Amino acid sequence: MTEDELFAQIVERGELDMVTDKEGYDSIVESVINDNIDIGGLDIDQNTEDQETHLKDRFNEYLAKMPQE
């Protein structure tokens, strides 16, 4: 699972839950990473902390992808 694939899942979940704040976004990032570890999309031995940090730093990109009201 690449970072961009994870990001796409984060955007999709954020749209469904209508998350537009940083705290909610960070929660989605953690949830998507943990879900992918659970289903085998990510290996627990991979450096998921770095991946999580990079994804959390993409909040502005995430906001740009959210539908505008």
N, C-alpha and C positions, 0 to 999 in steps of 0.2 A: 504494500500500500504506500503510494507516494504522498508527499506533503500536499501536493495539489489535489489529489483524490480525497484526502482527509478534509482539506479546505472546502471542497465541493459539498461534502457531507455536512460540514458545519453550516455552510450557507443555506443548504436545504432545510436543515433542522431549525435554523434561526428564522427562516421565512415562515415555517409552520407555526412556530411558537411566538412569532412577532417580537423577537428580541432585538432591541436597539441600544442597549446600554452595555458598557464594558464588563461589568460584573456578570451579567447574564451571558455575554459572549464567552468569557473565560470559563464559565461553568459548562457551556456547550462543548468547548474545546476539550476539557477534561473528560467529559462524558463520552465524546466520540472516540477519543484515544482509548479509554478504558473498554468501551464496547468492542473496538477492533482488536484489542488484546484478548478479550474473552472469546471472540469468534475465530481468532487465529489470523486476522488480517495483519496484525502486528505481532512481532515476537517480543516477549518480555525482556529478552536479552539485548534488544536494540536500544539505542539511546533515546528513549521516548521523552525524556526530560528536555533535551535540546529541541526535539520536534515540537513539543508542547510550547516551549518558549517562542519558537519561530512563529507558530500558528497564533499565539496570543498577540504577537507583534503585528499581525495582519488585520487588526481591528478596523483601521480606516479603510482598507480594501474591502472588508466585509460590509461596512456601512455603505460603501459605494454600490454594492451589488444588491442592497435591499431595495424593494419597491418603494418609490416615493409616494407619499400620501397626497 
